[in-house]
């Protein structure tokens, strides 16, 4: 599994800071006072005071990294997350009000605070975030997808809970196909692909039916995709190839095998492992499908034609993780036996290569 995305505090800070007048650096006492007011107004269900305090956090945090660190050290994320959950649960706040809290939260959000995620990842909070993604303005949607990205990458259980929210996956796919901004598209891709990667088999099939498979392949073909997005896409693809419907989609897409073979020597050990794992699932499950598909050898022949055999042999001769080499060896043996039956593999083609140790 890929590591979580970067800390999102500051991802949209520059935009806010450019429109805000500068103030003296925030002191610890001032930060604590603002957060104390926010906490008391939350407990009193005072929407007006709570919104003003959240707005102060947002404006001051946007002014400088020092202010953001000050708020973060003072526990701002926990206070804001608790406020969001409280008002999302009560149903007394508008989406604009909740969006104001999220706007402040994205500036001071920690990447690994379980207390924060227990609040912002609660069912009530997740449903409110989905509502903002569905009906908020562009700025609110961006903040919401940035927060959701962090939630689902923090914990697999939270990811699976989010995937069950009615309409959420469709919203994310829309944000990918019709992005609000490049940053919003990237966050939506990371979120959707990670949800697919964490899904159970029945949910994985649902992702396939919704069109996630095609988006994953398109992302991997896109040369402009960042390393983290490509790793997330490969992780999703590996999971989708683990279900029958996903493999059906893979067999029917002419780009699947060439893309996976290309990624064997891609940009990271993780990408290599995921590419080999996906190819192993596809090739081993192809056996016996020739009559059904009307293509002798199918994906096995496709893989051999685009050079997978040589790449696997090379992979075994370079330093790397044992798990990757084990899967590569298993795939190589399968391809060797299966390919010879089809007349696709001639051992003389590999006489110049050293045998793997």
C-alpha positions in Angstrom: 0.0 0.0 0.0 1.3 3.4 -0.9 2.1 5.9 1.9 -0.4 8.6 2.7 -0.4 11.7 0.6 1.5 14.7 1.9 0.2 16.8 4.7 -2.5 19.0 3.2 -2.0 22.0 5.4 -0.9 24.7 3.1 -2.2 23.1 -0.1 -4.5 26.0 -0.6 -2.9 28.3 1.9 -1.1 30.4 -0.7 -4.4 31.3 -2.4 -6.0 32.5 0.9 -2.8 34.2 2.1 -2.6 36.3 -1.0 -5.9 38.0 -0.3 -5.5 38.4 3.5 -3.8 41.4 5.3 -0.8 40.5 7.3 -1.0 40.5 11.1 1.7 40.1 13.8 2.8 36.5 14.3 0.3 34.5 16.3 1.3 33.7 19.9 0.5 30.5 21.7 -1.8 32.3 24.0 -3.7 33.9 21.2 -4.1 30.5 19.4 -5.3 28.9 22.6 -7.8 31.7 23.2 -9.3 31.4 19.7 -9.6 27.7 20.0 -11.1 28.0 23.5 -13.8 30.3 22.1 -14.4 27.9 19.3 -14.8 25.0 21.7 -17.2 26.9 24.0 -19.3 28.1 21.1 -19.5 24.5 19.8 -20.7 23.3 23.2 -23.3 26.1 23.3 -24.4 25.3 19.8 -23.7 29.0 18.9 -23.3 28.8 15.1 -22.5 32.5 14.7 -19.7 32.6 17.2 -18.3 29.2 16.0 -18.2 30.4 12.5 -16.4 33.6 13.4 -13.8 31.6 15.4 -13.3 29.2 12.5 -12.9 32.1 10.1 -10.2 33.6 12.3 -8.3 30.3 12.3 -8.5 30.1 8.6 -7.4 33.7 7.9 -4.5 33.6 10.5 -3.4 30.1 9.4 -3.3 31.2 5.8 -0.9 34.1 6.6 2.2 32.1 7.4 3.6 28.7 8.1 4.4 29.8 11.6 0.8 30.6 12.4 -0.2 27.2 10.9 2.3 25.4 13.1 1.1 27.4 16.1 -2.5 26.3 15.6 -1.5 22.8 14.9 0.6 22.6 18.1 -2.4 24.0 20.0 -4.7 21.3 18.8 -6.7 23.3 16.3 -7.4 20.2 14.1 -9.1 18.3 17.0 -11.2 21.4 17.9 -12.3 22.0 14.3 -13.0 18.3 13.7 -15.1 18.1 16.8 -17.0 21.2 15.8 -17.6 19.8 12.4 -18.9 16.5 13.8 -21.1 18.2 16.4 -22.9 20.5 13.9 -23.1 17.8 11.2 -24.8 15.5 13.7 -27.2 18.1 15.0 -28.3 19.1 11.5 -28.6 22.7 12.6 -25.8 24.0 10.4 -25.9 24.9 6.7 -23.4 23.5 4.2 -21.8 27.0 4.0 -21.2 26.9 7.7 -19.7 23.4 7.6 -17.6 24.4 4.6 -16.2 27.3 6.7 -14.9 24.8 9.3 -13.4 22.5 6.6 -11.7 25.5 5.0 -9.9 26.2 8.3 -9.3 22.5 8.9 -7.3 21.9 5.7 -4.8 24.5 6.8 -4.0 22.9 10.2 -4.7 19.2 9.4 -2.3 16.6 10.9 -1.5 13.5 8.8 -1.6 11.0 11.7 -3.8 12.1 14.6 -6.2 9.4 15.4 -8.3 11.7 17.6 -8.9 14.0 14.7 -9.9 11.2 12.3 -12.3 9.7 14.8 -14.2 13.0 14.6 -13.9 13.9 11.0 -14.2 10.3 9.9 -17.4 9.6 11.8 -20.5 8.6 9.8 -22.1 12.0 10.4 -19.0 13.8 9.3 -18.6 11.7 6.2 -22.2 12.2 5.1 -21.7 16.0 5.6 -18.5 15.9 3.5 -20.4 14.0 0.8 -23.1 16.7 0.8 -20.6 19.4 0.4 -19.0 17.5 -2.5 -22.4 17.2 -4.1 -23.8 20.7 -3.6 -21.0 23.1 -2.4 -19.3 25.7 -4.5 -15.9 25.0 -6.1 -13.8 26.1 -3.1 -15.9 24.1 -0.7 -15.7 21.0 -2.9 -11.9 21.4 -3.1 -11.6 21.6 0.7 -14.0 18.6 1.1 -12.1 16.3 -1.3 -8.7 17.3 0.3 -10.1 16.3 3.7 -11.7 13.1 2.4 -8.4 12.1 0.8 -6.7 12.3 4.1 -9.5 10.4 5.9 -9.5 7.4 3.5 -5.7 7.2 3.4 -5.4 7.2 7.2 -7.4 4.0 7.9 -8.7 1.2 5.8 -11.9 0.9 7.8 -12.6 4.6 7.3 -12.0 4.1 3.6 -14.5 1.2 3.4 -17.1 3.2 5.4 -16.7 6.1 3.0 -17.2 3.8 0.0 -20.6 2.8 1.3 -21.9 6.3 1.4 -24.6 6.6 -1.2 -23.4 8.5 -4.3 -19.9 9.3 -3.0 -18.0 7.2 -5.6 -20.1 8.8 -8.4 -19.2 12.3 -7.1 -15.5 11.4 -7.0 -15.6 10.1 -10.6 -17.3 13.3 -11.7 -14.6 15.4 -10.1 -12.1 13.3 -12.1 -13.9 13.6 -15.4 -15.0 17.2 -14.9 -12.4 18.6 -12.4 -12.8 21.8 -10.5 -9.0 22.3 -10.6 -5.8 20.2 -11.3 -5.4 19.9 -7.5 -9.0 18.8 -7.1 -8.6 16.2 -9.8 -5.5 14.8 -8.2 -7.2 14.6 -4.8 -10.2 12.9 -6.3 -8.0 10.4 -8.2 -6.1 9.5 -5.0 -9.3 9.1 -3.1 -11.2 7.1 -5.6 -8.3 4.8 -6.4 -7.5 4.2 -2.8 -11.2 3.4 -2.1 -11.0 0.8 -4.8 -7.7 -0.6 -3.5 -9.3 -1.1 0.0 -12.5 -2.6 -1.2 -13.9 -6.1 -0.6 -14.6 -8.3 -3.7 -18.3 -7.3 -3.9 -17.4 -3.6 -3.6 -14.5 -4.0 -6.2 -17.1 -5.3 -8.7 -19.2 -2.3 -8.0 -16.2 0.0 -8.7 -15.7 -1.8 -12.0 -19.4 -1.3 -13.0 -19.1 2.4 -12.2 -16.2 2.8 -14.6 -13.3 3.1 -12.3 -11.3 0.5 -14.2 -11.2 2.7 -17.3 -10.2 5.7 -15.3 -7.4 3.7 -13.7 -6.0 2.7 -17.1 -6.3 6.2 -18.5 -4.4 7.5 -15.5 -1.6 5.0 -16.1 -1.4 5.8 -19.8 -1.2 9.5 -19.0 2.4 10.5 -19.0 1.6 13.6 -16.9 0.3 11.5 -13.9 2.4 12.0 -10.8 4.2 9.1 -9.2 1.8 8.9 -6.2 -1.3 8.9 -8.5 0.2 6.2 -10.7 1.0 4.1 -7.6 -2.6 4.5 -6.3 -3.9 3.6 -9.8 -1.7 0.4 -9.9 -2.9 -0.5 -6.4 -6.5 -0.1 -7.5 -5.9 -2.1 -10.6 -4.4 -4.9 -8.7 -7.4 -5.1 -6.4 -9.9 -4.9 -9.4 -8.0 -7.7 -11.1 -8.7 -9.8 -8.0 -12.4 -10.0 -8.8 -13.9 -11.8 -11.8 -15.7 -8.7 -13.2 -12.5 -6.7 -13.0 -10.6 -9.4 -14.9 -13.3 -9.4 -17.6 -12.8 -5.7 -18.0 -9.0 -6.1 -18.1 -9.2 -8.8 -20.8 -11.4 -6.6 -22.9 -9.1 -3.6 -22.7 -6.3 -3.6 -25.2 -4.2 -1.3 -23.0 -4.2 -3.4 -19.8 -1.4 -5.8 -20.5 1.0 -3.4 -22.3 0.6 -0.8 -19.5 1.3 -3.4 -16.8 4.4 -4.8 -18.6 5.7 -1.3 -19.1 5.3 -0.5 -15.3 7.4 -3.6 -14.3 10.4 -1.3 -14.7 8.6 1.9 -13.8 9.3 4.4 -11.1 9.3 2.6 -7.8 9.6 -0.8 -6.1 5.9 -0.6 -5.2 4.9 0.0 -8.9 6.9 -3.0 -9.9 5.3 -5.2 -7.3 1.8 -4.2 -8.1 2.3 -4.6 -11.9 3.7 -8.1 -11.5 0.9 -9.0 -9.1 -1.8 -7.8 -11.5 -0.2 -9.7 -14.4 0.0 -12.8 -12.3 -3.7 -12.6 -11.5 -4.7 -12.0 -15.1 -2.5 -14.7 -16.7 -3.2 -17.5 -14.2 -7.0 -16.8 -14.4 -6.8 -16.9 -18.2 -6.3 -20.7 -18.4 -9.1 -22.5 -20.0 -10.7 -19.3 -21.5 -9.6 -19.8 -25.1 -12.9 -21.3 -26.3 -14.9 -18.8 -24.4 -13.0 -15.8 -25.6 -12.0 -17.1 -29.0 -8.4 -16.0 -28.5 -5.8 -18.7 -28.1 -3.4 -17.6 -25.4 -5.2 -14.3 -24.8 -3.5 -12.1 -22.3 -0.6 -14.5 -21.9 0.3 -14.1 -25.6 -0.2 -10.4 -25.3 2.2 -10.2 -22.4 4.8 -12.3 -24.2 4.5 -10.2 -27.4 5.2 -7.0 -25.5 8.3 -8.4 -23.8 7.2 -9.5 -20.3 9.5 -12.6 -20.4 12.7 -10.6 -20.8 11.6 -8.0 -18.2 10.9 -10.6 -15.6 14.3 -12.3 -16.2 15.9 -8.9 -15.8 13.9 -8.2 -12.7 15.3 -11.3 -11.0 18.8 -10.2 -11.7 18.6 -6.8 -9.9 18.3 -6.1 -6.2 14.8 -5.8 -5.0 12.2 -7.0 -2.5 11.9 -10.7 -2.0 8.1 -10.6 -2.3 8.5 -9.1 -5.8 11.0 -11.7 -6.9 8.8 -14.5 -5.6 5.8 -13.3 -7.7 8.1 -12.6 -10.7 9.4 -16.2 -10.4 5.9 -17.6 -10.2 4.8 -15.6 -13.2 7.9 -16.5 -15.2 7.4 -20.2 -14.6 3.8 -20.0 -15.6 4.5 -18.0 -18.8 7.4 -20.4 -19.7 5.2 -23.5 -19.4 2.1 -21.9 -21.0 4.0 -20.1 -23.7 5.9 -23.2 -24.8 2.5 -25.0 -25.3 1.5 -22.1 -27.5 4.8 -22.0 -29.3 5.5 -18.5 -28.0 8.6 -19.1 -26.0 12.0 -20.2 -27.4 14.6 -20.7 -24.7 17.3 -19.8 -27.3 16.1 -16.2 -27.2 17.5 -15.9 -23.7 20.9 -17.5 -24.0 22.6 -14.2 -23.4 20.9 -13.6 -20.0 22.4 -14.8 -16.7 20.3 -17.2 -14.8 18.6 -15.7 -11.7 20.3 -16.6 -8.4 
